[in-house]
Amino acid sequence: MATLNEKILQHLDKNDSVTTLELAKIFSEDHQKIIGGVKSILALGELIVATPLNEKLIELTEEGESIVEKGSHEAILYNAVPEGGISQKDLMSLPNAKVGFSKAMSCGWILLDKSGKTPLVKKKVSEIVDLVQNHLRSIKAENLSEITDNLKQEYKKRKLIQEVLIKYYNLKKGPEFSTTLSKLETDLTADMLVTGNWKNLKFKDYNFNALGTPLESGYLHPLLKVRAEFRQIFLEMGFSEMPTNNFIESSFWNFDALFQPQQHPARDAHDTFFVSDPSTTLTFPMDYLERVKKVHSEGGYGSMGYRYDWKLTEAQKNLLRTHTTAVSAKMLYKVGQMKEFKPSKFFSIDRVFRNETLDATHLAEFHQVEGVIADYNLTLGDLIGVFTEFFKKLGITELEFKPAYNPYTEPSMEIFCYHPGLGKWIEIGNSGMFRPEMLLPMGLPEDVRVLAWGLSLERPTMIKYGYNNIRDLVGPKVDIQMVQNTPICRLDKQ
């Protein structure tokens, strides 16, 4: 049985020329398969001459195909109107009812009777002809004689048809035309030279100007290079890494466990990405949840609480975590469940998600670097001392601290450093000591204090590599060559 390539040559042997579109119909094959066959023949020499051509064709969209099968939106709406009429509200529950109603009214098929108490949509004519369906059937059958330019424009506007550019070839016999195919040799072997057989063989042309394929290897993104340096600093300081592969979190762990009230603006959809499926979480440590509920609504542990009606339905909502502090809360809860408390130091570096307005320094998805220390009788001086050591390892020695407010830390501080390149002080992180209302419901001893701080990964990376716009570092506009050419990160550690 002849192959597709041989069929093409045999057909061309009996005809002066033929297009690939015609061949696709003749052989009942996909056009791209015919194109593939033509290119295979061209690779074997000058058996055929292929002239590239293109043509604009009209084809139906998915919505257009649906109309061919079921009828136009206006016809479906007309047929849904009973003899006695129907309220417009009930009629508008149909799919595509808005455009169907508008078109049916403009065609004069229906009317809106306002004489009664409730306005009713009624049929204005006893029968209709669905011209839209008929026209689309003609287009599908490639019968365009009745389709005017105005109709084409209207159906394009309604997204029922679309123009597609078809690229194809016109084929003619070449100077080496033959109906049989012989494979071109690519290698000259010793046997060919000994027997002299090479004289009767055809060899594939060599492109001596072609460059060799470069050896590819993996490349680390600049963010990952800086992340590796941060991670090494935490490990050098004796921290353990927290598991952070759970991007979807419940509102309970993301907000409630951190003593963040349910009416806080951060819980609004303008600030947080809520998950629709599954929309809620049902599994919680119930005894701990009750303690959290009580400290929010009634107070406790020396606190008045927020004095509001705490709702479980709000805590059950799933979301894309807005900070890795949700992970810290889970880890501290586990520490609180141990029979004997052991001082702990944790860190995490992973992605968080916030409904931010995108600009040169903000993304809706970014990385948070977080450190947490839990030990007996820690003070604000310990927090400043840890910062001094941590940022010293980053090569940052000029630090300033500014009082701030966080719902779950008290006292709280913003961290600033002097940037010699910019010649000014810039904010590099936020910090604080977790409140008793957050820690004591977890079961931690009363004299245990927890220090915490966080900073972004993107900002120090931008400073390190000299980027002014975060979209040059992350997102669809990133230059892939930049990822390959970016040098290894070397922080000025001390």
C-alpha positions, 0 to 999 in steps of 0.5 A: 500500500502506497504511503502518503508521500507516494500518493502525493507524487503519484497524483502530481505525476498525472496533474501539472499542479495541485495545492495541499488544500486540494490534496487534503480533500482528495485523500481525506487527510488532515491538511497539516499531515499533507504539509508534513508529507510535502516537507518530507519530500522536499528534504529528499531533493528537488522532486517537487517545487512547493510555492507557499501561498496563503488565503483568508477563510471564514470558519464558525466559532464554538458559539456559531457551531452551537447555533447551527445545531440548536438555533440562534439565541433569538430563535431559542428565546422566541420559542420559549415564549408561551401563548399567554406570555411570560414575565421578562424576569423568568425569560431572562433565566435562559442561556444568552437571554440578554442578546436573544431578547435584544435581537428578537425585539429588533427583529419584531418577533416579540413585544413587551406588554405593559397593560397588566400589573406585571409586564409580559413578553409575548409573541408578536408574530405567529412563526419565524425563519431563523436566518442566522442559523441558515446563514451559519449553515451556509458558511459551514458548507462553504456556500458564501453566495448569500453572505454579504459583507454586512452579514459577515461583519455582524456575525464577527461582532457577535463572535459567531464566525472568525477569519483564519489565515490558511497557509498552504503550498502549490505543488509542481514537478521538480527537475528530479521528479520521480514517483519513487522515493529513495532515502538520502544517505547522510554518512559516507562509510568505508564499505561505500568507498571500498565497493565504489557504491557511493557513486550511485548514491544520493547524499543529503546536503551538509550545512557547513555553516551550521553551529553546533548545538550548545550544551544546555544545563539548569539555571537558578533564577536570581530569587533562588540564588538569594534564597539559598544565601538566606537559608544558609544564614538561618542554618548557621544560626541554628534554625530549623526549616518549617514545612511550607508546601501548603499554599492553601490555608484556612482562615483559622490558621491564617488569621484567627490563630494569630489573634487577628479579628474577623472584621479586620480589613485584611480578610476582605476579598480586596486584600485576600484571595479566597478559594471557591472549591473547596471553599471551607475546611472542616478539620480543626483541633476543637479544644484549641479552636474553642480557646481561640474563640473565647479569647476573641469574643470574651477575652482571657489570659489578662486580655479583654479580647475584641468583644464580638460574635466570633463565627466558625463559618468565617474561620472555615473559609479557605484562602491562599495564605497571605503570610507564612506566619500561618505556618509559624502558628501551626508549628508553635501549636505543635510545640505547645502540645509537647509534654515538656517545652523545649526552646525552638528556632524556626525559619521559612522562605516560601510564597504568599499571595495577596490581592495587590495592585501590580506595580513596579514594586508589588506583585500578587504573589511573592516570597516571605522570609520569616524567622521565629524564636521561642524561649523563656523570658525573651525581651525586646533587647533579645529581638534587637540582638538577634536582628543585629546578628542576622543582618550582620551576616547579610552585610547590613550593619546600619539598622534602625527600628521604628515602633509599629502596629501588628494585630498579633505582635506587641511590641512591634517594630519595622526594621530599616537599613541604610542603603549606600547605593540609594543614599537613604534609609529603606524599610527591609522588614517587620518584627515583633513579639507574639501576643499572649492572646496568641501564644497561651491558647496554644498551650505554651507556658506563661513565661515563654516569649516568641520573637518573630520577624519577616521580610520579602525575598524580592526586594533584597534580590532587586537591590542585589542585582540592580532591578528597579521594576519587579516585573523584570525579575518575575512574570511573563516579561522576564528575559530568560537570557537574564536567568542564564547570565545572572551571576551567583549571589554572594552576599557581603557576609561578616 
